[in-house]
Amino acid sequence: MAATYGSTSGRRHRARQPLTNWRSNPASPSRHIDLVLVGAVFAVSMLGAVMVYSTTRGATEPYDRSYLVRVLMFIVLGGAMMGALAMFDYRKLRDFWPFVYGGSVLLLLLVLIPGIGSRTKGTQGWFQLPGFQLQPSELAKLGMIIGFAGLASQFRGDLDNARVVMLLGICGAPMALVLLQPDLGTTLVSVAVTFALLLVAGVPGRILGGLAVAAILGTTVVLTSGLLKEYQVNRLTTYVRQDEAATTDSDEQARFNLDQSKAAIGNGGLWGQGLFEGKQTNGRFVPEQRTDFIFSAVGEQLGFVGSSMLLLALGVIVWRVWRTAQL
């Protein structure tokens, strides 16, 4: 009886220990938080908020703070979601990946329907909600990753050609729907994500090499087949034809974005013009400088040193995410 009582007492003591000393509990999520990753994400997020404010506040007082408030709100919401997900056993997503993936594909289908999705700058890719727009292609990236991981986990590392094709299909369906919007930029990002997923999943190098060759050939065919609009082709080819003269109005417009962003980065020099300074940024010469071309504002205001620190922080994020994926 004494032995039984002692054993029960010991179990009760161990059961209470995580509540009274949760930091020392090996199962506590706090013991597995990657502080380096969290710190890098926080630093990049805060710098991003400052740069958004810098590119949208206007040249004179009273400064516009609406974009800053919106970005900070999303940072807070993102941090809360990150904290909540850190308490969740991500392995349980394996049971729900068809619903997550299917839901993201459904959103991509719905946004293509006129009257449900809204068109902005020629792209049918947003849901107009009260106070903001929702871009389902961003959610589809997460759905694609979860769907890929869920299906790959069922194969348990045994990836023959047929199973690789199935994984490519998981990624190809949302990419095709995004391309129909058309959103070429997001599609290209999804292609890069797909290659990263295949690499992490352990797909043999010969298959990855073959897919890389196929991607290059496919890109060449698409660029020369007339499937893309002129401005889309110019956006892809301008970067490699920087020394050539513009031949069309669309080509000249595509070069304008590149030239203005390069001028802004060049103005920054080694140390930068200083926070909230810089004629390119303050004059708003760089199109879409608060979104796609925001790095030009970083380069002009913080210079080579500040830009390098930002790239270093982004590299740390990639490294820690890659390291986590290998665990």
C-alpha positions in Angstrom: 0.0 0.0 0.0 2.8 2.3 0.9 4.5 1.7 -2.4 1.3 2.4 -4.3 0.8 5.6 -2.3 4.3 6.7 -2.9 4.0 6.1 -6.7 0.7 8.0 -6.8 2.2 10.9 -4.9 5.2 11.0 -7.3 2.8 11.1 -10.3 0.9 13.9 -8.7 4.1 15.8 -8.1 5.2 15.4 -11.7 1.8 16.4 -12.9 1.9 19.6 -11.0 5.4 20.5 -12.0 4.7 21.8 -15.5 2.2 24.2 -14.0 4.4 25.6 -11.3 7.7 25.6 -13.2 6.6 25.7 -16.9 9.9 27.1 -18.2 11.7 23.9 -17.1 9.2 21.6 -18.6 10.8 19.9 -21.7 7.4 19.8 -23.3 6.7 23.5 -22.9 6.6 25.4 -26.2 8.8 28.1 -24.6 11.7 25.6 -24.5 11.5 25.2 -28.3 11.2 28.9 -29.4 13.9 29.9 -31.8 14.8 33.3 -30.4 17.2 34.0 -33.2 14.4 33.5 -35.8 11.9 35.5 -33.8 14.3 38.3 -33.3 15.2 38.5 -37.0 11.5 38.5 -38.0 10.7 41.2 -35.5 13.6 43.3 -36.7 12.7 43.0 -40.4 9.0 43.7 -39.6 9.8 46.9 -37.6 12.2 48.1 -40.3 9.5 47.4 -42.9 7.0 49.5 -40.9 9.4 52.4 -40.7 10.1 52.2 -44.4 6.4 52.1 -45.3 5.9 55.2 -43.2 8.9 56.9 -44.9 7.5 56.2 -48.3 3.9 57.2 -47.6 4.0 60.1 -45.0 4.3 62.9 -47.5 6.8 65.7 -47.7 5.2 68.2 -45.4 3.3 68.1 -42.1 0.8 66.8 -41.1 2.3 63.5 -42.1 0.0 60.7 -43.3 0.2 57.9 -40.7 -2.6 55.7 -42.1 -0.3 53.2 -43.9 1.9 53.0 -40.8 -1.1 52.2 -38.5 -2.2 49.5 -41.0 1.2 47.9 -41.1 1.6 47.9 -37.3 -1.9 46.4 -37.0 -0.9 43.5 -39.2 2.4 43.1 -37.4 0.5 42.8 -34.1 -2.0 40.3 -35.6 0.8 38.3 -37.2 2.7 38.2 -33.9 -0.5 37.0 -32.1 -1.0 34.3 -34.7 2.6 33.2 -34.5 2.3 32.9 -30.7 -0.9 30.9 -31.0 0.6 28.6 -33.6 3.7 28.1 -31.5 1.5 26.5 -28.9 0.0 24.2 -31.5 1.5 20.8 -32.5 2.0 21.5 -36.2 2.2 17.7 -36.9 -1.6 17.6 -36.4 -1.9 19.6 -39.7 -1.2 16.3 -41.5 -4.8 15.3 -40.7 -6.3 18.5 -42.0 -4.1 19.3 -45.0 -6.8 18.4 -47.6 -9.1 21.0 -46.1 -6.5 23.7 -45.8 -5.3 23.1 -49.4 -8.8 22.7 -50.8 -9.9 25.9 -49.1 -7.0 27.9 -50.6 -7.8 26.5 -54.1 -11.5 27.4 -53.6 -10.6 31.0 -52.8 -8.5 31.2 -56.0 -11.5 30.0 -58.0 -13.9 32.4 -56.3 -11.7 35.4 -56.9 -11.8 34.8 -60.6 -15.6 35.3 -60.7 -16.6 38.8 -61.6 -18.6 40.4 -58.9 -16.9 38.3 -56.2 -13.3 39.1 -56.9 -12.2 42.6 -57.7 -9.7 43.8 -60.4 -6.8 46.1 -59.6 -4.3 47.2 -62.2 -5.4 44.5 -64.6 -5.3 41.6 -62.2 -8.4 39.8 -60.9 -6.8 38.8 -57.7 -8.4 40.5 -54.7 -11.5 40.3 -52.4 -12.7 43.8 -51.5 -13.5 43.7 -47.8 -14.4 46.5 -45.4 -11.3 48.7 -45.0 -8.9 46.5 -46.9 -8.3 44.1 -49.7 -7.5 40.4 -49.3 -5.3 38.7 -51.8 -6.0 34.9 -51.8 -2.9 34.1 -53.7 -0.9 34.9 -50.6 -3.0 32.5 -48.6 -2.6 30.0 -51.4 1.2 29.9 -50.9 0.6 28.7 -47.3 -2.0 26.2 -48.5 0.3 24.9 -51.1 3.1 24.4 -48.6 0.8 22.6 -46.1 -0.7 20.5 -48.9 2.7 19.5 -50.3 4.0 18.6 -46.8 0.9 16.7 -45.9 1.0 14.6 -49.1 4.8 14.1 -48.9 4.6 12.9 -45.3 2.4 10.0 -46.5 5.1 8.9 -48.8 7.6 8.6 -45.9 10.6 9.6 -48.1 9.9 7.1 -50.8 9.7 9.5 -53.8 9.5 7.8 -57.2 8.7 9.6 -60.4 4.9 9.1 -60.0 4.9 10.6 -56.5 7.0 13.5 -57.6 4.4 14.2 -60.3 1.7 14.1 -57.7 3.6 16.7 -55.6 4.1 18.9 -58.6 0.3 18.7 -59.2 -0.3 19.9 -55.7 1.8 23.0 -56.5 0.7 23.3 -60.1 -3.0 23.7 -59.5 -2.9 26.9 -57.5 -0.1 28.3 -59.7 -2.2 27.9 -62.8 -5.2 29.7 -61.1 -2.9 32.6 -60.1 -1.6 32.8 -63.6 -5.1 33.1 -64.9 -5.7 36.3 -62.8 -3.0 37.1 -64.3 -0.4 37.6 -61.6 3.0 36.6 -63.0 5.0 37.8 -60.1 3.2 35.6 -57.5 3.4 32.7 -59.9 7.2 33.0 -60.2 7.5 33.2 -56.4 5.4 30.0 -56.2 7.8 28.3 -58.6 10.7 29.2 -56.4 8.8 27.9 -53.3 8.0 24.7 -55.2 11.7 24.0 -55.9 12.5 24.6 -52.2 9.8 22.2 -51.1 11.1 19.5 -53.5 14.6 20.0 -52.2 13.5 19.8 -48.5 11.4 16.7 -49.3 14.5 14.9 -50.5 13.7 14.6 -54.2 16.8 13.2 -56.0 19.1 15.7 -57.6 18.7 14.2 -61.1 14.9 15.0 -60.9 15.5 18.5 -59.7 18.0 19.1 -62.5 15.5 17.9 -65.0 12.8 20.1 -63.6 15.1 23.1 -63.7 15.9 22.5 -67.3 12.2 22.1 -68.0 11.4 25.3 -66.2 14.0 27.2 -68.3 12.7 25.8 -71.5 9.1 26.4 -70.5 9.9 30.0 -69.6 11.5 30.5 -73.0 8.5 29.1 -74.8 6.1 31.3 -72.8 8.1 34.4 -73.5 8.2 33.8 -77.3 4.7 32.3 -77.8 2.7 35.5 -77.3 0.8 34.1 -74.3 2.0 37.0 -72.1 1.1 40.6 -72.6 3.8 43.0 -73.8 4.3 44.7 -70.4 4.8 41.3 -68.7 7.5 40.3 -71.2 9.2 43.6 -70.7 9.2 43.2 -66.9 11.0 39.9 -67.3 13.4 40.9 -70.0 14.3 44.5 -69.0 16.6 43.4 -66.2 18.9 41.5 -68.6 18.7 44.3 -71.3 19.6 47.2 -69.1 22.2 48.6 -71.5 19.9 48.5 -74.6 17.7 51.4 -75.7 14.0 51.2 -75.1 12.1 50.2 -78.3 8.4 50.7 -77.3 6.4 52.7 -74.8 5.8 49.6 -72.7 9.5 48.9 -72.7 10.3 52.4 -71.7 7.8 52.3 -68.8 9.3 49.0 -67.6 12.7 50.6 -67.7 11.5 53.7 -65.8 10.8 51.6 -62.7 14.2 50.0 -62.8 16.1 53.2 -63.6 14.4 55.2 -60.8 15.0 52.4 -58.2 18.7 52.2 -59.2 19.0 56.0 -58.9 17.6 55.8 -55.4 19.9 53.1 -54.3 22.8 54.9 -55.9 22.0 58.1 -54.0 22.3 56.2 -50.7 26.0 55.6 -51.1 27.8 53.8 -48.2 25.8 55.2 -45.2 22.7 56.6 -46.8 21.0 59.9 -46.9 19.4 59.4 -43.5 16.1 58.3 -42.3 13.2 60.1 -44.0 15.6 61.8 -46.4 16.4 61.2 -50.1 15.0 63.0 -53.1 13.9 59.9 -54.9 11.9 58.6 -52.0 10.4 61.9 -50.9 9.8 62.9 -54.5 8.0 59.6 -55.0 9.8 59.1 -58.3 10.0 55.3 -57.7 6.6 53.7 -58.6 5.2 51.3 -56.0 7.9 52.4 -53.6 5.9 51.3 -50.5 5.4 47.7 -51.8 7.3 46.1 -54.7 10.1 48.7 -54.8 10.5 49.4 -51.1 14.1 48.2 -51.1 15.0 51.3 -53.1 13.9 53.4 -50.1 16.1 51.3 -47.8 19.0 51.8 -50.1 18.6 55.5 -50.4 18.0 56.2 -46.7 20.2 53.6 -45.0 22.9 53.1 -47.7 24.9 50.1 -48.5 25.5 49.3 -44.8 21.8 49.4 -43.9 20.8 47.5 -47.0 23.4 44.8 -46.2 22.1 44.5 -42.6 18.6 44.0 -43.9 19.8 41.3 -46.4 21.7 39.7 -43.5 18.6 39.6 -41.4 16.6 38.0 -44.3 19.4 35.5 -44.7 19.2 34.6 -41.1 15.5 34.0 -41.4 16.0 31.7 -44.4 18.8 29.8 -42.6 16.8 29.2 -39.4 13.7 28.2 -41.4 15.8 25.8 -43.4 17.4 24.4 -40.3 14.0 23.9 -38.7 12.8 22.0 -41.8 15.7 19.6 -41.4 14.8 18.6 -37.8 
